Amino acid sequence: MSTAGGETIHEAVRTLRLVSSLAVSDARPSASDNLFTDAAGELSVGFWVHQPGVLTVNYTEDEVCVILEGEVRLVAADGSAETYKAGDMFFIPAGFKGTWETLVAVRKLYVIREKLVVTP
């Protein structure tokens, strides 16, 4: 089976081993282990840990998060809030502004897509 570019599917698909030695205890107050970034720099996958605390966020990227350990609350600029804990998966769209509150030390898997703007 071929793709539009002529390469076979097995050549186009890469296996990413989602293994990281990054532990919640490594966060001082946070740490990350980026496992993959595509050639264009728009897509990245990795792990992030953070100790309890509050971060002000202004997302320029889309992010899918899977909480592996801990608990967090996202509070939007309008005051609406959602809480996520181990086992939850959620999407944060580019343009989200508010706070990321780590309630219990967290370890998450992330997939981030940031559309790079190319200026002529």
C-alpha positions, 0 to 999 in steps of 0.5 A: 500500500502506498501513500500519496508521496509514494512511500509505503505505509510501513516506511511512513509510520514510526513507532514512538516508545512512550517510556520516560524516566521522568517522575513527579519527584523530578519536578522542582517545580516542573520538568519535561521530557520531550520524546518527539518533535517533527521536522517542522517543529509543529508537533511534539510529544512528551511527559511533563511533571509539576508540583502543586502551584498555579501557572498563568497560561496563554496557549498559542498551541493546541494540546491533548493532555493525559493525566497519568498521576495527580490532579489539576484544575484549569480556570479560564479567563471567564472564571469557568473551571474544570478539574482533571485527575489521573486517567482523564484526557482533555484538549486545550485549544490554542487561544485558551487563557487562564490558570493551570492549577496543580492541586496534587503533583501531576505527571502528564503525557502531552501531544502539542501542535503549534502551527508555525507562522512563516513570514516571507 
